[in-house]
Amino acid sequence: MATPFEFDKYIEHSKEDAYRFHQDEKNLSSLRTFVLIFSIITGFITITTLFDGSIDYDSYSYFSAFLISLLIRIFYDRIFGPGNIRRRIFLLIITSLLAFLLSGILQSFIQPETQAEKEAKVEKKEKVLNEKGITVSVDEKKSTDSVPIVIFFSLSLLFFRFPKSDIVQLYALVLGLPVLTDLIFFRDFGVADKIPMTITAVLCFIIAYSSERKRHRKFFRQYAEYFKRHSDTVRMKKELDYAREIQLSMLPENNKVIGSLNIAATSIPASEVGGDYYDYFRISDGITGIFICDVSGHGVASALLLSGLRSCMHLILEDTTNPKEVFEKLNRMVRRTQNRKMFVTAVFALINEKEEKCTLFNAGHLPPYRISGESHELFKIKRHGITLGAVDRFSNNVDGNDLVSFDFKKGDMLLLYTDGIIEAMNSVREEYGFERLESFLYANAQKSPSVLLGDIIKDVNKFMDGAEQIDDISIMVLTR
């Protein structure tokens, strides 16, 4: 049974789903062990047969079984996974059982018994079945010798964990198919020699069925105990997941065409909810507003402040589109609505398609990049003002030089991003940094916004190489 620490991953699922998930994990490990043991045993028998020089049909059968089990063991991870393990084991057992039975049938025709062997078997199997004196005898064909087959598969099933309905089906097939094979192909109506295998199969069935019932009850008791103990954690996790869905749904479309502007954007929270936000606004014919911001930290507190910023941004733009005035109003909102010292970095840009100009104000945010459509040169727009939330009166701490205006012609590209890109770390705590980003932009400046955006994310993930994402990542790429 799972330890308390391991059980946390189960209580995120419903009771039945959690139990299936747990059983699949155990089956995945059990089958790996079983295949390894089986390949060792069949390999040992094959080698012994070769040294003895007694190569016959059985030797080829053992060699085939060894070869198949070895291939399964080599490609195990490609064939089996937690999502399909029980069904694959079920099919593997039935296929193996049919292969053993078919091998026995073929052997009876390839290696027929001698007359002496037939007479000895007839003499052994001719028995009185009851008081009425009914007797049976075997046909001239050789039996598949189903006893070891039934015993082997009955014991093998104890390795694995199946639902009770599957256990009934499997043991019925393991016992029924060999018996039917003897009756149909060999007309073997002997009863005495089938008693040991029947007893073995029934005992194994009882053990497997009762063990499954005990495991099922024990798991459900443990599930109920930990679910009750961690119900608040589970509830909070579900609420945070729901909050994440809502927050991501509040973002505009990832790809949008506004007039002559082609915009691609994405936001990837580091936790359930994030502190990054981007948006774009159709202000008037030929004028589009672009906004990106990053609340200090990430998590619930940042997400709550972010929600207020988003609502305020839409209301403010109904009154003014001047970047400095917009940020002055946002700054008042940040200062008045929270007691903690939380700060917000942001960029608001106005793109005038008719005048082919971009007017931009940076409130303590990372410098945007402009890529020339003609020369493919990269320009880093470093000028910025004070961070939102740092002071009470924002207007007293900015001057006319904080507002940046530059040409934004057809083919030009603008890149806005948050520090989750620059501060992304790999396993040795090395940051992605500005230099890597700029090198990547130089090499990929001719790509479309959506392609460039996707390639940047891929490059950052490749650099991180599986390391944990420590901050929210947001990027906006737009071009004319």
C-alpha positions as CSV (number, residue, x, y, z in Angstrom):
1,M,0.0,0.0,0.0
2,A,1.1,3.5,-0.7
3,T,2.8,5.6,2.0
4,P,1.2,8.8,3.2
5,F,3.5,10.9,1.1
6,E,2.8,8.8,-2.0
7,F,-1.0,8.8,-1.4
8,D,-1.3,12.5,-2.2
9,K,-1.3,11.8,-5.9
10,Y,-4.2,9.4,-5.5
11,I,-6.6,11.7,-3.6
12,E,-6.7,14.1,-6.6
13,H,-8.8,11.5,-8.4
14,S,-12.1,9.9,-7.6
15,K,-12.1,6.8,-5.4
16,E,-12.4,4.3,-8.3
17,D,-10.1,6.1,-10.6
18,A,-7.5,6.4,-7.8
19,Y,-7.7,2.6,-7.2
20,R,-7.2,1.8,-10.9
21,F,-4.3,4.2,-11.1
22,H,-2.7,2.5,-8.0
23,Q,-3.3,-1.0,-9.5
24,D,-1.8,0.0,-12.8
25,E,1.4,1.2,-11.2
26,K,1.7,-2.1,-9.4
27,N,1.0,-4.1,-12.5
28,L,3.6,-2.1,-14.5
29,S,6.3,-3.1,-11.9
30,S,5.1,-6.7,-11.6
31,L,5.0,-7.4,-15.3
32,R,8.6,-6.1,-15.6
33,T,9.7,-8.5,-12.9
34,F,7.7,-11.4,-14.3
35,V,9.1,-11.0,-17.9
36,L,12.7,-10.8,-16.5
37,I,12.2,-14.0,-14.5
38,F,10.5,-15.8,-17.4
39,S,13.3,-14.9,-19.8
40,I,16.0,-16.1,-17.3
41,I,14.2,-19.4,-16.8
42,T,13.5,-20.1,-20.5
43,G,17.1,-18.9,-21.4
44,F,18.6,-21.4,-18.9
45,I,16.5,-24.3,-20.2
46,T,17.5,-23.4,-23.8
47,I,21.2,-23.3,-22.9
48,T,20.9,-26.6,-21.0
49,T,19.2,-28.3,-23.9
50,L,22.0,-27.1,-26.3
51,F,24.7,-28.5,-24.0
52,D,22.9,-31.8,-23.7
53,G,22.5,-32.1,-27.4
54,S,18.9,-33.2,-27.1
55,I,17.4,-30.7,-29.5
56,D,13.8,-31.4,-30.3
57,Y,10.5,-29.6,-30.7
58,D,10.4,-28.6,-27.0
59,S,13.8,-27.0,-27.4
60,Y,12.6,-24.8,-30.2
61,S,9.5,-23.9,-28.2
62,Y,11.6,-22.8,-25.2
63,F,14.0,-20.8,-27.4
64,S,11.0,-19.0,-29.0
65,A,9.6,-18.2,-25.6
66,F,13.0,-16.9,-24.5
67,L,13.4,-14.8,-27.6
68,I,9.9,-13.2,-27.3
69,S,10.3,-12.5,-23.6
70,L,13.7,-10.9,-24.2
71,L,12.3,-8.7,-26.9
72,I,9.4,-7.7,-24.6
73,R,11.9,-6.8,-21.8
74,I,14.1,-4.7,-24.2
75,F,11.2,-2.7,-25.6
76,Y,9.1,-2.8,-22.4
77,D,8.7,1.0,-21.9
78,R,7.6,1.4,-25.5
79,I,5.0,-1.4,-25.3
80,F,3.5,-0.8,-21.8
81,G,2.4,2.3,-19.9
82,P,0.2,3.0,-16.9
83,G,-2.7,3.9,-19.2
84,N,-2.9,0.5,-21.0
85,I,-1.1,-2.0,-18.7
86,R,-4.1,-4.1,-17.5
87,R,-5.5,-4.6,-21.0
88,R,-2.1,-5.3,-22.4
89,I,-1.4,-7.9,-19.7
90,F,-4.9,-9.5,-20.2
91,L,-4.2,-9.8,-24.0
92,L,-0.6,-11.0,-23.3
93,I,-1.8,-13.8,-21.0
94,I,-4.6,-15.0,-23.5
95,T,-2.2,-14.8,-26.4
96,S,0.5,-16.8,-24.5
97,L,-2.1,-19.4,-23.4
98,L,-3.3,-19.9,-27.0
99,A,0.4,-20.1,-28.2
100,F,1.2,-22.9,-25.7
101,L,-2.0,-24.8,-26.7
102,L,-1.3,-24.4,-30.4
103,S,2.3,-25.5,-29.8
104,G,1.1,-28.7,-28.1
105,I,-1.3,-29.4,-31.0
106,L,1.4,-29.0,-33.6
107,Q,3.8,-31.1,-31.6
108,S,1.3,-34.0,-31.5
109,F,1.4,-34.1,-35.3
110,I,5.1,-33.5,-35.7
111,Q,6.2,-36.0,-33.1
112,P,3.6,-38.8,-32.9
113,E,3.9,-41.3,-30.1
114,T,5.3,-44.8,-30.6
115,Q,3.0,-47.8,-30.2
116,A,4.5,-48.6,-26.9
117,E,3.8,-45.1,-25.6
118,K,0.2,-45.3,-26.8
119,E,-0.4,-48.7,-25.1
120,A,1.1,-47.4,-21.9
121,K,-1.1,-44.3,-21.9
122,V,-4.2,-46.3,-22.7
123,E,-3.5,-48.7,-19.9
124,K,-3.0,-45.8,-17.5
125,K,-6.0,-43.8,-18.5
126,E,-8.6,-46.6,-18.8
127,K,-10.4,-46.3,-15.5
128,V,-13.8,-46.8,-14.0
129,L,-15.4,-43.5,-13.4
130,N,-18.4,-44.5,-11.3
131,E,-20.4,-47.3,-9.9
132,K,-22.1,-47.9,-13.3
133,G,-18.8,-49.1,-14.8
134,I,-18.4,-46.4,-17.4
135,T,-14.9,-46.4,-18.8
136,V,-13.0,-44.0,-21.1
137,S,-9.9,-44.4,-23.2
138,V,-7.7,-42.0,-25.1
139,D,-7.4,-41.6,-28.8
140,E,-4.3,-42.5,-30.7
141,K,-3.3,-38.8,-30.8
142,K,-1.0,-37.4,-28.2
143,S,-2.5,-35.1,-25.5
144,T,-1.3,-31.6,-25.1
145,D,-0.4,-32.4,-21.5
146,S,-2.5,-29.5,-20.3
147,V,-1.7,-30.0,-16.6
148,P,1.6,-28.0,-16.5
149,I,0.0,-25.3,-18.7
150,V,-2.9,-24.7,-16.4
151,I,-0.7,-24.8,-13.3
152,F,1.8,-22.4,-14.8
153,F,-0.8,-19.8,-15.9
154,S,-2.8,-20.2,-12.7
155,L,0.3,-19.3,-10.6
156,S,1.4,-16.6,-13.0
157,L,-1.9,-14.7,-12.6
158,L,-1.1,-14.3,-8.9
159,F,1.7,-11.8,-9.9
160,F,-0.8,-9.3,-11.2
161,R,-3.7,-7.2,-10.0
162,F,-7.0,-7.4,-11.9
163,P,-10.6,-6.3,-11.1
164,K,-12.7,-9.2,-9.8
165,S,-14.6,-9.5,-13.1
166,D,-11.3,-9.9,-15.0
167,I,-10.1,-12.5,-12.5
168,V,-13.2,-14.7,-13.1
169,Q,-12.7,-14.4,-16.9
170,L,-9.0,-15.2,-16.8
171,Y,-9.2,-18.3,-14.6
172,A,-12.2,-19.5,-16.6
173,L,-10.1,-19.3,-19.8
174,V,-7.0,-20.7,-18.2
175,L,-8.8,-23.8,-17.0
176,G,-11.4,-24.0,-19.8
177,L,-9.3,-23.6,-22.9
178,P,-6.8,-26.5,-22.2
179,V,-9.7,-28.8,-21.3
180,L,-11.6,-27.9,-24.4
181,T,-8.4,-28.5,-26.5
182,D,-8.0,-32.0,-25.0
183,L,-11.7,-32.8,-25.7
184,I,-11.9,-31.4,-29.2
185,F,-8.4,-32.2,-30.7
186,F,-7.4,-35.4,-28.7
187,R,-10.8,-36.7,-27.5
188,D,-9.2,-37.0,-24.1
189,F,-12.1,-37.6,-21.6
190,G,-9.8,-38.6,-18.7
191,V,-10.8,-37.1,-15.4
192,A,-8.2,-38.3,-12.9
193,D,-5.3,-36.5,-14.5
194,K,-7.2,-33.2,-14.6
195,I,-8.0,-33.2,-10.9
196,P,-4.6,-31.8,-9.8
197,M,-4.7,-28.9,-12.3
198,T,-8.4,-28.1,-11.4
199,I,-7.6,-28.0,-7.7
200,T,-4.6,-25.8,-8.4
201,A,-6.6,-23.4,-10.6
202,V,-9.4,-23.2,-8.1
203,L,-7.0,-22.5,-5.2
204,C,-5.2,-19.8,-7.2
205,F,-8.5,-18.3,-8.1
206,I,-9.7,-18.2,-4.5
207,I,-6.4,-16.6,-3.5
208,A,-6.5,-14.0,-6.3
209,Y,-10.1,-13.1,-5.8
210,S,-9.9,-12.8,-2.0
211,S,-6.7,-10.8,-2.2
212,E,-8.3,-8.4,-4.7
213,R,-11.2,-7.9,-2.3
214,K,-8.9,-7.2,0.6
215,R,-6.8,-4.8,-1.4
216,H,-9.9,-3.0,-2.6
217,R,-11.3,-2.5,0.9
218,K,-7.9,-1.6,2.4
219,F,-7.3,1.0,-0.3
220,F,-10.8,2.6,0.0
221,R,-10.3,2.8,3.8
222,Q,-6.9,4.5,3.3
223,Y,-8.4,6.7,0.6
224,A,-11.2,7.9,2.9
225,E,-8.8,8.5,5.7
226,Y,-6.4,10.7,3.7
227,F,-9.2,12.4,1.7
228,K,-10.8,13.5,5.0
229,R,-7.4,14.6,6.3
230,H,-6.5,16.5,3.2
231,S,-10.0,17.6,2.1
232,D,-9.1,21.3,2.5
233,T,-5.9,20.8,0.5
234,V,-7.9,19.0,-2.2
235,R,-10.6,21.6,-2.3
236,M,-8.0,24.4,-2.5
237,K,-6.2,22.6,-5.3
238,K,-9.4,22.3,-7.3
239,E,-10.3,25.9,-6.7
240,L,-6.8,27.0,-7.8
241,D,-7.1,24.9,-10.9
242,Y,-10.5,26.5,-11.6
243,A,-9.0,30.0,-10.9
244,R,-6.2,29.2,-13.4
245,E,-8.8,28.3,-16.1
246,I,-10.6,31.5,-15.4
247,Q,-7.5,33.6,-15.5
248,L,-6.3,32.1,-18.7
249,S,-9.7,32.6,-20.2
250,M,-9.5,36.3,-19.4
251,L,-6.5,36.6,-21.8
252,P,-7.3,37.6,-25.3
253,E,-6.8,35.3,-28.3
254,N,-3.3,34.0,-28.8
255,N,-3.3,35.0,-32.4
256,K,-5.1,38.1,-33.7
257,V,-5.1,40.3,-36.7
258,I,-6.1,44.0,-36.1
259,G,-6.0,46.1,-39.2
260,S,-2.5,45.6,-40.6
261,L,-1.2,44.3,-37.3
262,N,-0.5,40.6,-36.8
263,I,-0.3,39.7,-33.1
264,A,0.9,36.5,-31.4
265,A,1.0,36.2,-27.6
266,T,1.0,33.6,-24.8
267,S,1.2,33.4,-21.0
268,I,2.5,30.4,-19.0
269,P,2.0,30.6,-15.2
270,A,4.6,29.1,-13.0
271,S,2.0,28.0,-10.5
272,E,-1.8,27.4,-10.6
273,V,-2.3,31.2,-11.1
274,G,0.1,33.7,-12.3
275,G,1.0,37.4,-12.1
276,D,1.5,38.1,-15.8
277,Y,-1.1,39.7,-18.1
278,Y,-1.2,40.9,-21.6
279,D,-3.9,42.5,-23.7
280,Y,-4.5,44.5,-26.9
281,F,-7.2,47.1,-27.6
282,R,-8.7,48.5,-30.8
283,I,-8.8,52.1,-29.7
284,S,-9.8,53.7,-33.0
285,D,-9.5,53.2,-36.7
286,G,-5.8,52.7,-37.3
287,I,-4.8,52.9,-33.7
288,T,-4.2,49.9,-31.5
289,G,-3.1,49.7,-27.9
290,I,-0.7,47.0,-26.7
291,F,-0.3,46.2,-22.9
292,I,1.8,43.8,-20.9
293,C,2.5,43.7,-17.2
294,D,4.1,41.7,-14.5
295,V,3.0,41.8,-10.8
296,S,5.9,41.1,-8.3
297,G,6.0,37.5,-7.4
298,H,3.5,34.9,-8.6
299,G,0.6,33.0,-7.0
300,V,-2.8,33.9,-5.5
301,A,-1.8,37.4,-4.2
302,S,-0.4,38.4,-7.6
303,A,-3.4,37.0,-9.5
304,L,-5.8,39.0,-7.3
305,L,-4.0,42.3,-8.0
306,L,-3.8,41.3,-11.6
307,S,-7.5,40.9,-11.9
308,G,-8.0,44.4,-10.6
309,L,-5.4,45.8,-13.0
310,R,-7.2,44.2,-15.9
311,S,-10.6,45.6,-15.0
312,C,-9.1,49.1,-14.4
313,M,-7.2,49.0,-17.7
314,H,-10.5,48.6,-19.6
315,L,-12.2,51.4,-17.7
316,I,-9.3,53.8,-18.0
317,L,-9.0,53.4,-21.7
318,E,-12.6,54.7,-22.0
319,D,-11.4,58.0,-20.6
320,T,-7.8,58.4,-22.0
321,T,-5.3,56.6,-24.1
322,N,-2.3,58.7,-23.2
323,P,0.2,56.2,-21.9
324,K,1.4,58.4,-19.0
325,E,-2.1,59.2,-17.9
326,V,-3.0,55.5,-18.1
327,F,-0.2,54.6,-15.8
328,E,-0.9,57.4,-13.4
329,K,-4.4,56.0,-12.8
330,L,-3.1,52.4,-12.6
331,N,-0.5,53.5,-10.0
332,R,-3.3,55.0,-7.8
333,M,-5.2,51.8,-8.0
334,V,-2.1,49.7,-7.0
335,R,-1.3,52.0,-4.1
336,R,-4.8,52.2,-2.7
337,T,-6.1,48.7,-3.1
338,Q,-3.5,46.7,-1.2
339,N,-1.4,47.2,2.0
340,R,1.4,44.9,1.0
341,K,4.3,46.5,-0.9
342,M,3.5,44.9,-4.3
343,F,4.9,46.4,-7.4
344,V,3.8,46.1,-11.1
345,T,6.0,46.6,-14.1
346,A,4.2,47.3,-17.3
347,V,4.5,48.5,-20.9
348,F,1.7,50.3,-22.8
349,A,2.2,51.1,-26.5
350,L,0.1,52.9,-29.0
351,I,0.6,51.8,-32.6
352,N,-0.7,54.3,-35.3
353,E,-0.8,52.4,-38.6
354,K,-1.6,55.5,-40.6
355,E,1.4,57.5,-39.3
356,E,3.5,54.4,-39.0
357,K,4.5,55.3,-35.5
358,C,4.7,53.6,-32.1
359,T,4.4,55.6,-28.9
360,L,5.5,53.6,-25.9
361,F,5.8,54.1,-22.1
362,N,7.7,51.6,-20.0
363,A,6.9,51.6,-16.3
364,G,9.9,49.7,-14.9
365,H,9.4,46.8,-17.2
366,L,12.1,44.9,-19.2
367,P,13.2,46.7,-22.4
368,P,11.1,45.8,-25.5
369,Y,12.8,44.9,-28.8
370,R,12.1,46.3,-32.2
371,I,13.3,44.4,-35.3
372,S,13.6,46.4,-38.5
373,G,11.7,44.8,-41.4
374,E,14.2,46.2,-43.9
375,S,17.6,45.6,-42.3
376,H,16.6,43.0,-39.7
377,E,18.5,45.0,-37.1
378,L,17.6,44.6,-33.5
379,F,16.9,47.7,-31.4
380,K,16.6,47.4,-27.6
381,I,14.3,50.2,-26.2
382,K,16.0,50.8,-22.8
383,R,14.3,54.0,-21.7
384,H,11.8,53.4,-18.9
385,G,10.0,55.2,-16.0
386,I,9.2,54.3,-12.4
387,T,7.5,51.0,-11.4
388,L,3.8,51.1,-10.6
389,G,3.2,51.0,-6.9
390,A,6.6,52.4,-5.9
391,V,5.4,55.9,-5.1
392,D,2.1,57.7,-4.3
393,R,2.3,60.4,-7.0
394,F,3.4,58.8,-10.2
395,S,3.3,62.0,-12.3
396,N,5.9,63.7,-10.1
397,N,8.5,61.0,-10.9
398,V,8.3,61.0,-14.7
399,D,9.2,63.5,-17.4
400,G,8.7,63.9,-21.1
401,N,11.8,61.8,-21.9
402,D,10.1,58.7,-20.5
403,L,7.7,58.5,-23.4
404,V,9.3,56.9,-26.4
405,S,8.2,57.3,-30.0
406,F,9.7,55.6,-33.0
407,D,8.9,54.5,-36.6
408,F,6.9,51.3,-37.0
409,K,6.7,50.6,-40.6
410,K,5.4,47.6,-42.6
411,G,7.6,44.5,-41.9
412,D,8.8,45.9,-38.5
413,M,8.4,43.7,-35.5
414,L,7.9,44.5,-31.7
415,L,8.6,42.0,-28.9
416,L,7.3,42.5,-25.4
417,Y,8.0,39.9,-22.7
418,T,8.3,39.3,-18.9
419,D,11.2,38.3,-16.8
420,G,10.2,34.7,-16.7
421,I,12.0,34.4,-20.1
422,I,15.3,36.1,-19.0
423,E,15.4,34.5,-15.5
424,A,14.6,31.0,-16.7
425,M,17.2,28.6,-15.2
426,N,18.6,25.3,-16.1
427,S,19.7,22.5,-13.7
428,V,23.0,24.3,-12.8
429,R,21.2,27.6,-12.0
430,E,22.3,29.4,-15.1
431,E,19.9,32.0,-16.4
432,Y,18.7,32.2,-20.0
433,G,19.6,35.9,-20.1
434,F,19.4,38.8,-22.5
435,E,22.3,37.6,-24.6
436,R,20.7,34.3,-25.5
437,L,17.4,36.0,-26.3
438,E,19.0,38.6,-28.5
439,S,21.1,35.9,-30.4
440,F,17.9,33.9,-31.0
441,L,16.1,37.0,-32.3
442,Y,19.0,37.9,-34.6
443,A,18.9,34.4,-36.1
444,N,15.1,34.2,-36.4
445,A,14.1,37.8,-37.3
446,Q,12.4,36.8,-40.6
447,K,9.9,34.4,-39.1
448,S,6.2,35.3,-38.6
449,P,5.0,36.3,-35.1
450,S,3.3,33.0,-34.3
451,V,6.3,30.9,-35.4
452,L,8.8,33.1,-33.7
453,L,6.8,33.0,-30.5
454,G,6.6,29.2,-30.5
455,D,10.3,28.9,-31.3
456,I,11.3,31.2,-28.4
457,I,9.3,29.0,-26.0
458,K,10.9,25.9,-27.4
459,D,14.4,27.4,-27.1
460,V,13.7,28.4,-23.4
461,N,12.4,24.9,-22.6
462,K,15.4,23.3,-24.3
463,F,17.7,25.5,-22.2
464,M,15.8,24.6,-19.0
465,D,16.1,20.9,-19.9
466,G,13.4,19.8,-17.5
467,A,14.3,22.3,-14.7
468,E,11.4,23.8,-12.7
469,Q,9.8,27.0,-14.1
470,I,10.4,29.5,-11.3
471,D,8.5,32.5,-12.7
472,D,5.6,33.3,-15.0
473,I,6.4,33.5,-18.7
474,S,4.6,35.9,-21.1
475,I,5.5,37.0,-24.6
476,M,3.9,39.3,-27.2
477,V,5.2,39.5,-30.8
478,L,3.5,41.8,-33.3
479,T,4.4,42.9,-36.8
480,R,2.9,44.9,-39.6
